[in-house]
Amino acid sequence: MLPRLALALLLTLGLCGCTLLAPRDPLQIDLAGLEPLPAQGMEMRFAVLLRVQNPNATPIDYDGIALQLEVNRQPLASGVSDQSGQVPRYGESLLRIPVSVSALSMMRQAWAAAGYRDARGLPYELRGKLGGGLFGSARFHDSGTLDWPAP
């Protein structure tokens, strides 16, 4: 009797463990905007707004965010945040991460922009990770163009 009970218990625990390891769809993380922040010394500061969408049936916990932003194939800004929270199941959250733009990055951007022929649609790449949670860090990548209306 005891071996059958132990076998049933192990089987039940194994099935529960499999549901914890079930494949999850990746998070959809997009650049939603940039907001100016007060400058500090020779650095410019912005808040990068990220829209995080969770296409899964369970909420995603996070604890910390890190990102790098390139514009026109040149490093522009980087930032980290120790904010934590949860992206609801089949839901979305808007995260605000402060980033710094160094004087050197500004000079590189000005130099690269001098050779840029099209005054609109600068290409960007955003890379980072959403830290923590039961399944570890979730790395993300987004790219596109920064467009603004014609004058």
RALINLIN-V362074 format. One record per residue. N is the residue number from 0. PSI is psi as a letter, one per 40 degrees, with the letter a starting at -180 (none if undefined). D_FIRST is the distance of its C-alpha to the first C-alpha in whole Angstrom. Layout:
{{N PSI D_FIRST} {N PSI D_FIRST}}
This chain:
{{0 d 0} {1 d 4} {2 d 6} {3 d 5} {4 d 6} {5 d 9} {6 d 10} {7 d 11} {8 d 12} {9 d 14} {10 d 15} {11 d 17} {12 d 19} {13 d 20} {14 d 21} {15 d 23} {16 d 24} {17 d 26} {18 d 28} {19 d 29} {20 e 31} {21 i 32} {22 i 36} {23 i 38} {24 i 42} {25 i 44} {26 i 46} {27 h 50} {28 h 52} {29 i 56} {30 h 59} {31 e 60} {32 i 63} {33 h 65} {34 h 67} {35 i 69} {36 i 69} {37 h 71} {38 i 72} {39 h 72} {40 b 74} {41 e 75} {42 i 72} {43 i 71} {44 i 68} {45 i 66} {46 h 63} {47 h 61} {48 h 59} {49 h 56} {50 h 55} {51 h 51} {52 h 49} {53 h 45} {54 f 44} {55 i 40} {56 e 38} {57 i 37} {58 i 40} {59 h 41} {60 i 42} {61 i 44} {62 g 46} {63 i 49} {64 h 51} {65 i 54} {66 i 56} {67 h 59} {68 h 62} {69 h 65} {70 h 68} {71 f 70} {72 f 68} {73 h 69} {74 h 66} {75 d 67} {76 i 65} {77 i 61} {78 i 59} {79 i 56} {80 h 55} {81 e 52} {82 i 51} {83 i 48} {84 a 46} {85 h 44} {86 h 45} {87 i 44} {88 h 42} {89 f 44} {90 a 47} {91 i 50} {92 i 51} {93 h 55} {94 i 55} {95 h 58} {96 h 58} {97 h 61} {98 i 63} {99 i 66} {100 h 68} {101 i 70} {102 d 74} {103 d 73} {104 d 71} {105 d 74} {106 d 77} {107 d 74} {108 d 74} {109 d 78} {110 d 79} {111 d 76} {112 d 77} {113 d 81} {114 e 80} {115 h 78} {116 d 80} {117 h 78} {118 e 78} {119 i 75} {120 f 72} {121 h 71} {122 i 68} {123 i 65} {124 h 61} {125 h 59} {126 i 56} {127 a 53} {128 i 50} {129 h 48} {130 i 46} {131 a 43} {132 i 40} {133 d 36} {134 e 37} {135 a 40} {136 i 44} {137 h 45} {138 i 48} {139 i 51} {140 h 54} {141 i 57} {142 i 60} {143 a 63} {144 i 67} {145 h 68} {146 i 71} {147 i 73} {148 i 76} {149 i 79} {150 none 82}}
